[in-house]
Amino acid sequence: MLELCGIDAAYGSIQALHRVSLRVEQGEIVTLIGANGAGKTTTLMAISGLVPPHRGEILFAGRTITGLAPEVLVRLGICQVPEGRHIFPDLSVAENLDLGAFLRRDRRQVAADREQVYRLFPVLQQRRRQPGGTLSGGEQQMLAISRALMARPRLLLLDEPSMGLAPLMTKHLFEIIVAINKEQHTTILLVEQNANLALQVADRGYVLENGRIVMHDTAEALRRTPAVQSAYLGI
């Protein structure tokens, strides 16, 4: 479904990605792990069109999408849940969800998708009239994911979904992420600082160091790799 081929990306004169290549097959959960500053978020932003690569090619469903505008990519089915959530704090939960469906015109199906979101996250239905900024951190993360789901993504990019969340909330959130993948058949590319948890739910993984892919394998194989265990799993 998604393939990055030799992607370079930079912020001004600072190069963040060096010839990054990876692939995500339809129906997979693929995780990208690495230390802070390794280039994980930049990789997602390059896919989303927010940081245009200056070398390489990005393919989605067999077509080149390198350099396309973010709104075009959303129409094609690529949606990102950014690090830090970035919900609209002054808008209600329901209004945040409506903005997720802004580009859609199938109003009846939008209403059905909203109900599906409420089934996944019942607390959002209870708080649908509350301003997003009054929600807890975990509830805001649920809202950020739900807003992306309202766009009916074929590929969901998740950037540090567990950031700032308590362990029980993190566990619950990851159970829902797996459910989104399995029940809604949504392909997921996951960036997550909690490498152990990410590798537990993923099918495959890539290790990014200093803007370069240094290792990739099945998630289970990476969990057994001594270098990964010592650097990211605390073993």
C-alpha positions, 0 to 999 in steps of 0.5 A: 500500500505504501512505499518510501524509496530513498527519501531524503528530507531536511529542515533548512540546512539540517538533513533529517532523513537519509535515503529512508526506504520502507513499505507498509502492506495493506492490512498491516500494523507497521511500527517505526521505533527509534530514539528522540530525534531519530527522524520518526516524526519527519518520516510521517510528515514526509508521507503526509506532505507536510515536509516535502522530500528533496530526494526519493519517491513515495508511492501509495496504492501504486501511484506516486504521491511525492510532493502532493499537498496534504489535503490531496493526500487526505482525499486519497486516504492518508490521515495522520494523528500528530504528536501532541494531538492538536485537537481544536480545544475551543470546539466541542467533541462533536465539532472536532469530529465534524472537521475530520469529515470536512472533505466528505460529501456522503452525509449519511455515511458520515453520521454512521461513522460518527456512531461507529466512533462513539462505539469505539470510544463511548466516553466521547459520546458522553462528552460530545458537547464539551469543548475538546480542551476540557477533556483529559489527556487520554480523552483528547488522544481518543478524540484525535484518533476519532477525528482522523477516522472520520476521514475514512482513512485507508492508511492511518499514521499515528505519532506517539499515541501514548505520549503523556498517558497513564499505563492503564490508558495506554493499554486501553488505547492500544487495544482500540488501535488493534481493533481499528486495524482488525475490525475496520481493516485500516492499515496503520503506520505507528511511531511510538516511544514505547517500543515494547508495546509497539512491537507487541501490536505490530506485524513488522518494524523498522528501527531508525537511527540518526535519520537512517533505517538500520534494521527491519524485520518482523516485530517478533524477530526485532523483540528477540534481537539483542541490539533492540532489546538493549537499546529500546526494550530495557533488557 
